[in-house]
Amino acid sequence: MAERRLAGKAVLVTRGKEQATSFSAKLRAAGAMPVEIPLISIRPAAAPEDIAAAVERLHDYRWLVLTSANAVRFFCPYLPPSSLVPDIAVVGRQTAAALAEFGFSPALMPDDFTAERLAAVLAPRLRQGDRVLFVKGDLARPTLPEALRKAGALVDELTVYRTVPDASGRERLLALLCERKIDVITLMSPSTVHSLVHLLGGEMPALLEGVTIACIGPVTKKAAEREGITVHICPTDYTADGMIKAMEQYFSMEGRSYGVDI
């Protein structure tokens, strides 16, 4: 049996409850011990009738853009199976996998799972005046719609979910960090970074001493570094699988020199 480099590592899973289960299962399969303490909660942001009305107007759009699994989860239940939908663009494999659960496949997915890259590959496919529906969360960066508008598209934005801090696990988190019972903290979005900073307050530097910090991608990494958090792991494949692989590589190199971006 191959060496399981995460064996015995306590890994903090900070995702909302809706997405923590699958990530924890992957960690267990890799030998790690997941500790689930959600730092954020995902809640609906649009009334059902508003989403239904947008679905009725889908025939007006050339492209439907979905940049997160949560956007899919809140929007796609309103799509009838026989619906004629426009071409769908997604930002990465996790969003595509969530979309597949509703019977749809993306027409476009960039090789680098960022809004910047999706904008770069989608913009050349747009004609002046093409309408685009961008389904998003309340914290989505303006990068993508701004780039598509510069390319001549008419972009409508529909916010279907909002991200709020979850402080319910604060006491447990503080206790585990004080007792040095967390080896790795995984941060899957800038919102998890900001929630962590808020929960730990001025004690954060001391509490995070000796803890490995893993960020899902460059946007989250930058958010962490702006808050003064040292990032040890940032995979080149911005997925849960990529995160686990990067953690395995990181711990296989303990005691040797290594780069931050793994």
N, C-alpha and C positions, 0 to 999 in steps of 0.2 A: 504494500500500500504506500502511495506517495506520502511524503512528509507533510503534515498539516501545520503550516507555519503559524496559523492563528489559534492553534490549540491552547486553551486556557486563557486566551485574551478576552477580557471583559470589554465589550464594544457598546458604547452608548448610542442607541438609535433615537434620533431626535425628530423623526418624521411624525406627522399627524397620525392618529390611530388608523385612519383609513388605508395608509400606505406602509405602515410599520411591519405588518404581518409578513408580507412577502420578502422584505429585506431581511428580517430576522431569520426567516427560514433559510435563506441563502447563507447567512452568517453561520448558522448552526451546522449546515452542510460542510462549511469550510473549517469547522472545529472551534469556532469562536463561541463565546457566551454573550448573546445579545442582552442588553439591559434597555428596556423600552421606557423612556420618559419623554413624551412628546413636548416639544418646545413651542409648537404652533398648532392651531386648529383651523380647519378649512370649513367655511360656512357658505351657504348660498347667498348670492348678492343680487339676483334678479328674480322678479316674480315669474311664476310659471307662465302666465299669460304673455309676458314680454318675450320670453324665449320662444313660445309657440308662434307669436306674431313674426319674429325674425325668421323662423323656419318656413313660414308661409311665403316669405319674400325671397327665399333662396334662389329662385329662378332669375332674380335680378342680378345675381353675382357671377363673376367669372371664376373666382377663387374663394374657398373657405379656408381660413388659416387657424390652426389649433396648435398652440405651443406648449401644452402641458397635458398630462394625463387627467388632471383635475378639470381642465376645460372640457375635455372629452366626456368626463363623468357627469358633468352638470348639463351639458348641451345635447349630447347624442341621444339620450332617452326620448327626446322629443322628435327625433327623426323617424318617420314611419318606414318600415322595411322597403316599401315600394317607392320611396321618395327619390326623385331625380335631383341629386345634389351636384353642385359645381365641383370642379377639381379641388381636391383637398391637399393642403401643404401642412406638414408637421415638422417640428424642430428636431425630433430624435426618435430612437427606437422604442423608448418607453411610451411615448405618445402614440406611436404607430401600433404598438401592442394593445393599448387601451382602445384604440379605434377599431382594431380587428374584432374585439369582443362584441361590437355592435354591427359587425358584418361589412365594414367599409375598409378600403385600402387607400393609402395616400398616393397621390400622383407625383408628389415631390417630397423628398427628404434629403437635406444636405448631408455631406460626409462629415462635417464638423458641426456638432450639435449646439449651435449658438444662434441667437437671433440675428447677429451680424451676418453669419454665413447663409442663413436662410434668406435674408434680404438680398444678398449678393446673387443667389441662384434663382430667386423668384423674379426679381426686377426685370431681367432681360426677356422674360416670358410675358410681360405685360404690355398691352397696347394702351395708348392714350385713352383715358376715360373708362378703362376696365374697372368694374366695381369689385371690391374685396371686402369680405366680412371677417374681421379679426375677433375671435372669441377668446377671452382672456380672464385673468384674475386682476384684482384691484392693484396689485403691486407690479404688474408687468411694466417693463421698461418701455419708453416710447421709441426705442431704436428702430424696430421693425416697421410700424405704421409710418413713421417719418420717412424712412428710406423708400417705402412703396409710393408714398405721395410724391416724393421727388421724381420717381420714375413715371409719374403721370396717372397713377391709379387713384380712384375715389375710394377711400377706406372708411368703412363704418366699424366702430369698436363696440363690442357687447361684453360687458363685465358680468360674468356669471357666478363668480365666487370671490370671496374675500379671505384674506389670511389674517388671523389675529393671534397674539401671543397666548400661550398656555402656561400659566404659572402654577398649575395644580400639583406638579411634581417637584416644586422648588425645594422643599425640606428634604425630600429623599435624595435629590441631586446633590445638595450641599453636604449631606451626611456621607454619601458615597465618595465624593471628592475629598472631603476631609480625612476619610479613612483610607484613602489611596486605593480604592477598589475599582477604579475605572482606568483602563489602559488606553483606550482610544475613544475620542469623541468624533462622531461623523456629523458633518454639517452639509445639508443637501440644498440649501438656498440661502440668499442673503437674509431672509426673514428669520431663519433659525439662528443665524449669527447674532442678529440684533436682539433676539429674545434671550439668548445665552448671556450676552453682555448685561442685559437688564437684570436678569436673575442673579448673576454673580456679583454685580456691583463692584465696589472698590477692592473686594477680596479676589477678584478674578486672577491677577498675576500669580498669587500664591496658590490658589486652588488648581490652576492649570499647570503648575510646575511638574514636569515629568510626565505629563499626559500627551500622547500623540494626537495631533489634530489632523483630520482628513476632510478635505473639501471636495465636493462632487465635480467642480469645474472652475474655470478661471474667474467667472463673475463672483461666485461665492468666495473664492480665495481672496480676491481683491477686497471684498466687504470685510472679511476677517482681518486682513492685514491693516485696513484702515482703522480698525478697532484695537490695534496693538497685539493681535493674536498671531503667534508664529505658526505657520502652516507647514506641516511635515510631508503631507501626502496630497497630491492633486493629480488624478489620473488623466491620461490623454483621451480615454474613452469615457465620456461624461454620463455613465450609467451606474446602476447599483453593482452590476457584474464587474464593470471596470474599476469601481472603487475597491471591491473585495480583492481583485487581482493585484491592484496597486498596494494594498495593505500587506498582502502576502509577500510581494517583492520587497517592500520596505523592511519587514521583520526578518526576511532572509538575509538582509544586508546589515543587520545590527552589528556594531563593532567595527564596521568598515565605513569608508567615506561613501556618501551617496548624495544625489541631488534632491531638491525639494519636489520637482515635478516628476512624478513616477507614473 
